[in-house]
Amino acid sequence: MLDPSAIKEEGIIIINDFTKTQEYLNRSYVQDGGLRFYAGVPLVTKSGSIIGAVCILDHKTRDGLSQDDKTYLQDLAGVVMDYLVTYTIRDRYRRAAKGL
């Protein structure tokens, strides 16, 4: 379950400081890894399944992202999804050509 203090806007989840919420405080990536900041855009298929995310992680806290950074992150997620769809189609054609 996502922490309610996470900023959700424009399809982006932003957590400015993992150590400020009880939900993340005891996680190994916070305690041992020292991660503090997260921003991510989910990778969503056409059927609505979330298959991953394009993320920014940092050991320093941040005060959100600039609008340009948000746009870049969303665009990058779109490029990744376009690639995955294209790869899947090409793989299906390749398998069909080989009779697999």
C-alpha positions in Angstrom: 0.0 0.0 0.0 1.3 3.4 -1.0 2.0 5.9 1.8 -0.8 8.6 1.7 1.9 11.3 2.0 3.3 10.3 -1.4 2.5 13.0 -3.9 0.5 11.6 -6.8 0.1 13.9 -9.7 0.1 13.4 -13.4 0.6 9.7 -13.0 3.8 10.2 -11.0 4.4 9.0 -7.5 6.9 11.1 -5.6 8.2 10.3 -2.1 10.4 13.2 -1.0 11.9 11.4 2.1 11.4 7.7 2.9 12.5 8.3 6.5 9.5 10.6 7.2 7.0 7.8 7.0 6.6 4.7 9.2 5.8 2.5 6.2 9.3 2.9 4.7 11.4 3.6 7.7 12.3 -0.1 8.5 12.9 -1.1 4.9 16.4 -2.3 4.0 16.8 0.1 1.1 16.2 2.9 3.5 18.2 1.6 6.5 21.0 -0.2 4.7 20.9 1.4 1.3 20.3 5.0 2.5 17.7 5.8 -0.1 15.7 8.8 0.7 13.9 10.0 -2.5 11.7 8.2 -5.1 9.9 9.4 -8.1 8.3 6.9 -10.5 6.0 6.6 -13.4 4.3 3.2 -13.8 4.7 1.2 -17.0 1.1 0.3 -18.0 0.1 -2.1 -20.7 -2.9 -1.4 -23.0 -4.9 -3.9 -20.9 -4.2 -1.8 -17.8 -1.6 -4.1 -16.1 1.3 -2.4 -14.4 4.5 -4.3 -15.4 7.1 -2.0 -13.8 8.1 1.6 -13.4 10.6 4.1 -14.6 12.1 5.5 -11.4 14.5 8.1 -10.0 16.1 7.2 -6.7 18.4 9.4 -4.7 20.3 9.2 -1.4 19.3 12.8 -0.7 15.9 14.2 0.0 14.4 16.4 -2.6 11.5 18.8 -2.8 9.6 17.1 -5.7 10.6 17.4 -9.3 10.5 20.3 -11.7 7.8 20.3 -14.4 10.5 19.5 -17.0 11.7 16.5 -15.0 8.2 15.2 -14.7 7.6 15.6 -18.4 10.9 13.8 -19.1 10.1 10.9 -16.8 6.6 10.5 -18.4 8.1 10.7 -21.9 10.7 8.1 -20.9 8.1 5.7 -19.6 6.2 6.1 -22.9 9.3 5.3 -24.9 10.0 2.2 -22.8 6.4 1.0 -23.3 6.6 1.7 -27.1 9.8 -0.4 -27.2 8.3 -3.2 -25.3 5.3 -3.4 -27.5 7.4 -3.3 -30.7 9.8 -5.9 -29.2 6.8 -8.2 -28.4 5.3 -7.8 -31.9 8.7 -8.5 -33.6 9.2 -11.6 -31.3 5.8 -13.0 -32.3 6.6 -12.6 -36.0 10.1 -14.2 -35.5 8.5 -17.1 -33.6 5.8 -17.6 -36.3 8.5 -17.6 -39.1 10.4 -20.3 -37.3 7.2 -22.3 -36.6 7.5 -22.0 -32.8 
